[in-house]
């Protein structure tokens, strides 16, 4: 295989992988059906026995009003000075350390569902805010967050989350003024391919 054909093959593979990633990342999910909502709520109630601190009424309404689109959660946390586990541990750790254990496990669960944090900070102005951490997470769909909630690994990780925080708040938002990056990535990929094809023809 000559150099030109090899370059075209690699270019085709790059294009294919990128397109597959964009489709996977974007999701393109249809809204949750009533049957799916009932299934997820039943699983969450059974799995966590409300130990996941879910407000079932609010969560059910959120899932029932699914539009199939990606959304963001803006999460505010205040650490406990000492982690408060249901069963007292022999070695006490700080609330922040306990929350970091949860965060490390949560990253893996998010990645499996095409979701991820887009911003996080442990710095806030102490004279204007009592919060210790802010985290903004992009979820691919409401179906994906429900899948995370019913995952046994999430139940296990949540023990560290609730042990580590004294209080929290969450806002659910959609990026009405934040365009998704994938159209620009696709346009950029097309331009790269056209440039490469033109170069290979010389």
N, C-alpha and C positions, 0 to 999 in steps of 0.2 A: 504494500500500500504506500503510495507516494505521500509526500508531505502535504500536498493540497487536499487529498482525500482524508487524511488523518485529521487535519484542521477542521474540515467540514463535519466529520463525524463527532469530534469533540464539541464543536459548536452546536450541533443538533442535540447532543446529550445535555449540554448546559441549558439549552432552551427548554427541553422536555422536563428536566428536573425543576427548573424555575417555575414553569407553568403548573406543574403538579403541586409544588409548594404553595403557590398563590391560591389555587383552588382549595387545597386543604386548609390553609390559614384563613381564607375568607369564609369557608364553611358552606354557604349557600343553603342553609337549613330551612326547612319549612317550619312554620310555627308549631308548637306543641299541640297535640290533640287532647281532648278531654280525658281520653283513656290514658294517655301518657302522664298527664298531670296527676291523675288519681294514683297511678302506679308509683310515681316518684314520691308523692306525699306519703303513701303507705310505707314505702321502703325507708324513707327518712325517719318517720315516726318510730318504726320498728327497730331500725338500726341504731339510732341515737337515744331512743327513749327520752328525747328532748335534752340529752346531755350535751348536744351540740349547740345549745342555747338558741335554737331556731324559734322565731315567732311564726308558727305554722300558718296562722291566718294571713299574715302579710306575705309569707313565701308562696302560699297557694294562689293568692291574688296576682302576685308577680308572674308566676308561671302561666296562669290562665290568660293573662294579657300579653302573651308572647307575640312578637312580630317577626321572629326569625332572624333578627339583626344582632350584630355584636353590640356589646354595651360595656360600660366601665363602672367599677366601684371605687369610690373615694373613701378610704378607711382611715380612721383616726384612733390612735391607741394611747393609753396612759399605762405605763408599767406599774406593776406591784413592786414594792421594795424587795420583798422576799416572795418567791414563787409559792402559791398556795395550792398544793396538790390535794386531791380528795383523801389520799392516804399519805400521811406524813412520811417524807423521805428522810433517810438517815443523813444524807449529805444535802444541805440546803443550798439552793442556788438563787440568784437574783431573778426578778421577774423578766428582765431583759434577756437573760441567758435562756430562760424557759421559752420565751417567745421566739428566740433565734432558732431553737430546735424545731419548733413548729414551722417557721418560715422555710427552713432548709428542706423539709419534707413536702411542704406545700408547693414549692417551685416545681418539683417532679410531677405532682398531680396536675398542676396547671398545664405543663408542657404536653402531657399526654392528651389533653383536650384542646390543643391549639390555642391556649390562653397563656398570659404572662404579665408580670408587673411592667409598667412603663415608666414609673417614677416611684422613688422611695427616699425618705430622709429621716434621720434621727435628730435633725436640728430644727427647733422652733424657738421663737423669741419668747423667753420665759415671762416677760412682763405683759405679754398680750395673749398668751396661750398656755393652757395647762396640759396640752397634749405632748407626748414624747416622740411619737412617730406618725408619719403620714405615708400611706402606700396607695398608689393608684394602679388598679389591675384591669387589664383588657380581657374580657371573656368573649370567646367566639360566638356564643349563643347562650340562651337560657337553658337549653338542653344540656350544654356542656357543664354549666355550674351545678345542675341537678345531678349529673353523672358523678361529679366530684363529691357532692354531699352524700351519695349512697355508697361511696367507696369505703370499705372497712379501714383502709389506710388513713383516710381523712378523720374517721372517728378516733383512731389512735393518736394522730397528730394533734387533734383538737384538745386533748388532755393538757398538752403543754401550752397551748394558746390561752386557755381559760385560767390556767395556773399562773400564767405570766402577766396578765393584764388586770388592772384595777377597774378600768372602764373603757368603753369604746363607743364609736359611732360610725355609721356607714351611710353614704349617699349613693344611690343608683342613678347613673346618668348615661345618656347616649351622646356620641360625638357629632352633634348636629353641625358644629362649626369647625370640626377637625376632619379634613378629608383623609380617607384611608390611603396608606402608602402604596398599596399594590398596583393601582392604575399607573402610577409614576414609574414603578419598578418595571412593569410590562412595557411601557413606552420606551424606557431606557434600554431594555433588553432588545426590543425590535431595532432600535437605532444602532446598537452594537452589532447585531446580526447583519444589518444592511451594510454597515461599514466594513465588516469582515468579508462579506461576499464581494464587495467592490474591490477590496484589497486583493483577494484571492484571484480575481479575474485579470489582474494586471500581469 
